[in-house]
């Protein structure tokens, strides 16, 4: 198979300029600062959103960077809010080949799902190495609410959702664990577009994430104790355990159990009515 090559530098330049011009800063989550002589995002803003240097992005837009990698093109595609058809076109004109398929989470195995749903009184869920939720049980929904669902990502809200931050009373420690875990996962999966995009987005939008990422923390999140503030059940001290699936998929089974009698009572008050279980005394 021949190596990919840039096939249409003028088309690449025109395409990137046009897609940059159609976006306002607010569309990309950026503040409106001062008057603009031309519409759309500045090159520096696109570079910031894509987590690349401004010099590299200028050379890309001018067609002077040779053959860019697929991961960095996907970061630019995300920064410019490209549709799937536009992303495909970007790869064709920048690399001369179609892009890799979009990330589709690998499903949890049937045996893991059976195990998950057999834990009726224990909040449990399965995530992949991107912290995308692949499956969860009814007890997890009772604890975290209906927004906790398959297909959502648990790392992003931890840094970007004020409600999640309030829920986690030991937020700094838990959040830093996630940063270390994401770095460890990126070392194992350095070319995963979804993981690269998640890290780039969090570095841009969360000052804490950016600072902790830059201090080179690497950590495997395994177990611990934390306090959570549930809107109806109040403060609970719970234990969490993260069990790695030994099949090379990077999937993990997470469970939450009460750390004391008060937490056990509070968890029962949430889980039993929601799942129809009856307490055994």
Backbone torsions as a table, in degrees:
resi	resn	phi	psi	omega
1	UNK	NA	129.6	179.9
2	UNK	-71.9	152.7	-179.3
3	UNK	-70.2	148.8	177.1
4	UNK	-65.8	152.9	179.5
5	UNK	-146.9	153.8	175.8
6	UNK	-66.4	128.4	-175.4
7	UNK	-109.9	-18.0	-175.7
8	UNK	-153.9	81.0	-178.1
9	UNK	-62.7	-45.4	177.8
10	UNK	-60.3	-39.5	178.5
11	UNK	-65.1	-39.8	178.3
12	UNK	-61.9	-46.6	179.9
13	UNK	-61.0	-47.2	-178.3
14	UNK	-65.4	-39.8	-178.3
15	UNK	-64.5	-48.6	-178.3
16	UNK	-64.3	-40.5	178.7
17	UNK	-63.3	-42.5	-178.6
18	UNK	-65.4	-42.3	-178.3
19	UNK	-72.0	-30.9	175.9
20	UNK	-70.0	-37.2	-176.5
21	UNK	-69.8	-24.7	-175.9
22	UNK	-81.7	-11.9	-175.7
23	UNK	-97.9	139.1	168.5
24	UNK	-95.2	156.5	177.2
25	UNK	-53.7	-39.5	-179.0
26	UNK	-62.4	-31.2	179.2
27	UNK	-63.5	-28.0	-177.4
28	UNK	-104.8	9.9	178.8
29	UNK	77.9	22.3	-179.7
30	UNK	-106.8	152.0	178.7
31	UNK	-73.6	150.6	174.4
32	UNK	-85.2	108.8	-176.5
33	UNK	-116.9	106.6	175.4
34	UNK	73.9	174.5	179.4
35	UNK	-81.5	149.7	-178.8
36	UNK	-116.0	133.8	-179.9
37	UNK	-74.6	-27.2	178.3
38	UNK	-129.4	153.5	-179.1
39	UNK	-72.1	159.7	172.5
40	UNK	92.6	-173.9	179.4
41	UNK	-78.3	149.6	171.1
42	UNK	-78.3	158.6	177.6
43	UNK	-58.4	-39.5	-179.4
44	UNK	-61.5	-36.5	-179.8
45	UNK	-69.9	-39.7	177.0
46	UNK	-63.7	-43.2	178.1
47	UNK	-60.4	-41.5	178.5
48	UNK	-63.2	-45.4	-179.6
49	UNK	-64.6	-34.6	-178.1
50	UNK	-88.9	-2.5	-179.8
51	UNK	59.2	44.1	174.4
52	UNK	-126.2	166.1	179.3
53	UNK	-73.6	151.0	179.1
54	UNK	-64.0	-36.5	178.8
55	UNK	-62.8	-42.1	179.9
56	UNK	-65.1	-42.3	-178.1
57	UNK	-66.0	-39.1	178.0
58	UNK	-60.1	-43.5	179.2
59	UNK	-66.9	-34.2	175.5
60	UNK	-63.1	-46.0	-177.6
61	UNK	-67.1	-23.6	177.1
62	UNK	-93.4	-0.1	178.6
63	UNK	72.3	35.3	-175.0
64	UNK	-120.6	26.2	-178.3
65	UNK	-114.2	13.4	-179.3
66	UNK	73.4	-130.1	-178.3
67	UNK	-109.5	104.5	180.0
68	UNK	-70.7	153.6	179.0
69	UNK	-73.3	160.1	-178.7
70	UNK	-66.3	-38.2	-177.8
71	UNK	-65.7	-42.0	-178.4
72	UNK	-71.7	-32.9	175.0
73	UNK	-64.7	-39.0	177.2
74	UNK	-65.8	-34.6	176.1
75	UNK	-64.9	-40.0	176.1
76	UNK	-66.0	-41.6	178.5
77	UNK	-59.9	-40.6	178.7
78	UNK	-68.8	-41.1	179.3
79	UNK	-60.4	-37.2	-178.7
80	UNK	-89.8	4.3	178.3
81	UNK	55.1	47.1	-178.5
82	UNK	-76.1	145.8	171.8
83	UNK	-73.3	172.8	179.2
84	UNK	-63.0	-39.1	178.4
85	UNK	-65.6	-39.6	179.2
86	UNK	-68.8	-39.2	176.0
87	UNK	-60.5	-44.0	178.9
88	UNK	-59.6	-44.3	-179.8
89	UNK	-63.7	-41.2	179.6
90	UNK	-59.4	-45.1	179.4
91	UNK	-64.3	-38.8	-179.1
92	UNK	-64.8	-43.2	-176.2
93	UNK	-82.5	-21.1	-179.5
94	UNK	-94.2	-29.2	-175.5
95	UNK	-123.4	-15.4	-177.6
96	UNK	76.8	18.7	178.7
97	UNK	-152.7	158.3	179.8
98	UNK	-67.8	151.5	179.8
99	UNK	-74.5	161.5	172.6
100	UNK	-64.9	156.1	-179.2
101	UNK	-61.5	147.7	176.3
102	UNK	-60.1	151.6	178.4
103	UNK	-60.4	128.7	172.0
104	UNK	-124.9	115.1	-177.0
105	UNK	-56.0	134.0	175.1
106	UNK	-68.5	133.6	-177.4
107	UNK	-69.4	149.9	173.0
108	UNK	-67.9	147.3	-178.6
109	UNK	-66.8	157.9	-179.8
110	UNK	-62.2	-38.2	179.9
111	UNK	-65.6	-37.1	177.2
112	UNK	-67.0	-38.6	179.0
113	UNK	-65.2	-39.9	176.9
114	UNK	-61.5	-45.8	178.2
115	UNK	-60.6	-43.5	-178.7
116	UNK	-58.3	-49.0	-174.9
117	UNK	-80.5	-10.6	173.7
118	UNK	-78.9	-14.5	-179.5
119	UNK	-90.3	66.1	-169.4
120	UNK	-65.1	-30.8	-176.9
121	UNK	-102.4	8.2	-176.9
122	UNK	-126.0	119.3	175.9
123	UNK	-59.0	124.9	-177.6
124	UNK	-148.3	148.7	-179.8
125	UNK	-156.7	162.9	-179.2
126	UNK	-119.7	130.6	175.8
127	UNK	-124.2	159.3	172.9
128	UNK	-97.3	-171.7	-174.8
129	UNK	-70.9	-8.3	175.4
130	UNK	-94.4	0.0	-173.5
131	UNK	67.6	24.7	170.7
132	UNK	-79.9	132.2	-179.9
133	UNK	-76.6	122.3	179.6
134	UNK	-95.8	-31.8	179.2
135	UNK	-164.5	156.6	177.9
136	UNK	-156.1	162.5	178.9
137	UNK	-103.3	175.5	-176.1
138	UNK	-65.6	-31.3	179.3
139	UNK	-65.3	-35.0	177.0
140	UNK	-66.7	-39.7	176.2
141	UNK	-62.8	-40.7	179.3
142	UNK	-61.9	-36.7	-179.1
143	UNK	-78.8	-46.2	-172.0
144	UNK	-97.0	-14.5	179.6
145	UNK	99.6	167.8	-175.3
146	UNK	-66.7	-18.3	178.1
147	UNK	-71.0	-14.5	177.9
148	UNK	-84.2	103.1	-171.6
149	UNK	-144.9	160.8	176.5
150	UNK	-59.7	138.0	-179.0
151	UNK	98.6	-15.8	177.8
152	UNK	-86.5	162.9	178.1
153	UNK	-110.4	134.5	-176.2
154	UNK	-91.0	-18.3	-178.8
155	UNK	-76.9	-44.0	-175.4
156	UNK	-60.6	-49.5	179.8
157	UNK	-61.4	-28.3	179.8
158	UNK	-58.2	-33.6	-179.0
159	UNK	-100.3	-24.2	-170.1
160	UNK	-111.1	-13.4	-176.4
161	UNK	-108.9	115.3	-178.2
162	UNK	-61.2	-33.3	179.0
163	UNK	-64.4	-40.3	177.9
164	UNK	-67.2	-37.5	178.3
165	UNK	-63.9	-40.0	177.8
166	UNK	-67.4	-33.9	-179.4
167	UNK	-65.5	-36.6	-177.5
168	UNK	-93.1	99.0	-177.5
169	UNK	-69.9	-22.5	174.8
170	UNK	-104.2	46.7	-169.1
171	UNK	-57.0	-47.3	-174.7
172	UNK	-58.7	-44.3	-179.1
173	UNK	-67.6	-45.8	-178.8
174	UNK	-65.4	-41.9	-179.8
175	UNK	-64.7	-41.4	179.6
176	UNK	-66.3	-35.3	174.4
177	UNK	-58.6	-42.1	-179.8
178	UNK	-64.1	-40.5	178.4
179	UNK	-60.2	-47.5	179.4
180	UNK	-61.9	-37.1	179.7
181	UNK	-69.6	-40.6	178.4
182	UNK	-63.9	-38.7	178.3
183	UNK	-65.0	-43.8	177.6
184	UNK	-60.5	-39.9	180.0
185	UNK	-68.9	-35.8	179.9
186	UNK	-68.0	-31.8	175.8
187	UNK	-62.3	-37.8	-179.2
188	UNK	-79.7	-27.0	-176.3
189	UNK	-130.7	64.3	-170.8
190	UNK	-68.7	-18.0	-176.1
191	UNK	-109.4	12.4	-178.7
192	UNK	-76.4	114.6	-175.6
193	UNK	-60.8	-40.0	-178.0
194	UNK	-64.2	-42.7	179.8
195	UNK	-69.2	-41.5	177.4
196	UNK	-61.4	-41.7	179.8
197	UNK	-66.7	-39.6	178.8
198	UNK	-62.0	-47.3	-179.8
199	UNK	-62.9	-44.4	-180.0
200	UNK	-61.5	-41.9	-179.3
201	UNK	-65.7	-42.9	-179.3
202	UNK	-70.0	-35.5	176.2
203	UNK	-63.3	-34.7	-179.1
204	UNK	-75.4	-41.2	-168.9
205	UNK	-98.1	-11.6	-178.8
206	UNK	-128.2	115.5	179.3
207	UNK	-63.9	-37.8	180.0
208	UNK	-65.4	-44.7	179.2
209	UNK	-60.2	-45.5	-178.3
210	UNK	-60.3	-43.9	-178.7
211	UNK	-65.6	-44.1	-178.7
212	UNK	-71.7	-33.9	177.2
213	UNK	-64.8	-40.8	-176.7
214	UNK	-73.5	-15.2	177.4
215	UNK	-86.1	6.2	171.1
216	UNK	67.5	26.8	177.2
217	UNK	-65.6	130.1	174.0
218	UNK	-125.5	127.8	-174.4
219	UNK	-153.8	140.5	173.0
220	UNK	-101.8	115.1	-178.3
221	UNK	-77.1	117.1	-173.8
222	UNK	-119.3	-54.0	-177.4
223	UNK	-160.4	164.4	178.5
224	UNK	170.0	-174.9	177.8
225	UNK	-125.7	140.3	179.2
226	UNK	-147.2	162.5	176.1
227	UNK	-107.6	137.1	176.7
228	UNK	-126.6	151.9	179.3
229	UNK	-114.3	100.8	179.7
230	UNK	-85.0	139.6	-175.6
231	UNK	-61.8	-24.5	178.8
232	UNK	-115.2	-32.8	-177.0
233	UNK	-90.6	-10.5	177.5
234	UNK	83.0	-157.8	-176.2
235	UNK	-78.6	132.1	176.8
236	UNK	-131.8	140.8	170.7
237	UNK	-103.2	119.2	-174.6
238	UNK	-127.1	158.9	171.8
239	UNK	-100.8	147.0	173.7
240	UNK	-128.3	141.7	177.6
241	UNK	-131.6	136.5	-179.7
242	UNK	-120.0	115.8	-174.3
243	UNK	-108.9	118.4	-178.7
244	UNK	-74.9	139.2	176.0
245	UNK	-87.2	121.9	-172.8
246	UNK	-86.8	58.2	178.1
247	UNK	-129.4	9.1	178.8
248	UNK	82.9	-1.3	-177.0
249	UNK	-80.3	-19.3	-175.0
250	UNK	80.4	7.5	179.2
251	UNK	-77.3	151.2	-179.6
252	UNK	-138.2	142.3	174.7
253	UNK	-99.6	120.1	179.2
254	UNK	-108.6	137.6	178.5
255	UNK	-133.7	148.9	176.5
256	UNK	-121.2	130.2	178.6
257	UNK	-131.1	153.6	-178.8
258	UNK	-69.0	143.6	179.2
259	UNK	-95.4	-12.0	179.3
260	UNK	-155.3	176.6	-175.8
261	UNK	-64.4	-37.9	-179.8
262	UNK	-63.5	-42.3	178.6
263	UNK	-67.0	-36.7	178.1
264	UNK	-62.2	-43.1	178.1
265	UNK	-63.7	-43.3	-179.1
266	UNK	-65.6	-42.7	178.4
267	UNK	-63.5	-40.7	177.7
268	UNK	-61.1	-38.9	-178.7
269	UNK	-64.6	-25.2	177.8
270	UNK	-88.4	-47.2	-169.7
271	UNK	-77.8	-43.6	-173.0
272	UNK	-64.4	-47.7	176.8
273	UNK	-64.0	-35.5	-176.3
274	UNK	-72.5	-31.0	-176.0
275	UNK	-103.9	-7.4	-178.5
276	UNK	80.0	10.3	178.1
277	UNK	-74.7	158.5	176.0
278	UNK	-118.8	135.8	-177.9
279	UNK	-66.8	140.9	175.8
280	UNK	-107.9	123.3	-177.6
281	UNK	-112.2	NA	NA
